[in-house]
Amino acid sequence: MTGLYLPHVRDLLVKPALAALPAGLNSLSAQQGVLGIGLKESGYTYLRQLGTGPALGFWQMEPATHDDLWRNFIRYHPELQAALSRLLNGTAPTAQALVTNPLYAAAMCRVHLLRQPDPLPAANDATAWAAYWKQHYNTPGGAGVAAQAVPCFRAAMEA
């Protein structure tokens, strides 16, 4: 189900990325959700979307989404902007960093979730997280199916 060992992704990428963000963005539910999203989106195998799509990084964020987050959300939240800039080690926030800097990519996944109107699902609820992923990350018009995502979120919770 995964290209990388899931506990390593959790401990070496997701946890440090979320810990670098402002207080309140790092919770067990957020960790499980970000870990599960990456597992569903790329299987921690692919850094570019297969086929013709533009999505980048383990979390398969599209460059347009990345740029919109910076242009219309992050720049209005100085604490968030500073945290992401630290993860970028002084480099510019480009979509290519989603491929080359997986800590940054994990943090951007969490920022994308922060911007959503609904609160995060409860920790350890794989079904709710799959539905949340479908609604707010894959989007209702996307090709993903919530029921097929449940095993990915369950694996993230058991990692």
Order of alpha helices (4+ residues) and beta strands (2+ residues): alpha-alpha-alpha-alpha-alpha-alpha-alpha-alpha-alpha
